[in-house]
């Protein structure tokens, strides 16, 4: 294996087997953990051991030193929990706030009244390399995310709506579900679990995104 990825999740690793297989198909060795260590020697070793991190849980306070350090040095795919990002943004205490990502309101996203969002790759406006050999991307548990000066990677389609209760606040391309800045890509939806990966071309999308990020990421100080 030429590369290593660490998937950080509270869920059983089985729930991300299709993600694991997608990474293995592009020559990654994949490991799982439920918790990052704050020990400086562990963090230093992780910086050398892993090429890509998938942070698919909300980190505990004791994990923040590791997350903060690794997010400066390594390619990282992040799926923050809406409630935590929202509540901590009010105090500017979420680790993503220092990167310029805030959540003022939780705007739940639906697609034609369905909780499963289906995005057409051909309608995406970001780097076309993310979508090579991709027709559709499926997502669940979606909410709108936005941050100034970040690239929008995934946005809604014609039937996508962001809601507060029954009030439509955003629609179509104004609904943002994935953003990127430098070596970080943040998703306000689940595109990683077995269920959604089996419904779309998510595996190929993630493979493309990993390859693009490894080639062109700019790392922050």
PyMOL commands that set and color helices and strands:
alter all, ss='L'
color gray80, all
select helices_A, chain A and resi 13-24+40-49+61-73+82-89+95-99+121-123+128-131+172-174+194-197+202-216
alter helices_A, ss='H'
color red, helices_A
select strands_A, chain A and resi 3-8+28-33+52-55+75-78+108-111+117-120+136-139+151-155+160-164+167-171+176-181+184-187
alter strands_A, ss='S'
color yellow, strands_A
deselect
rebuild
show_as cartoon
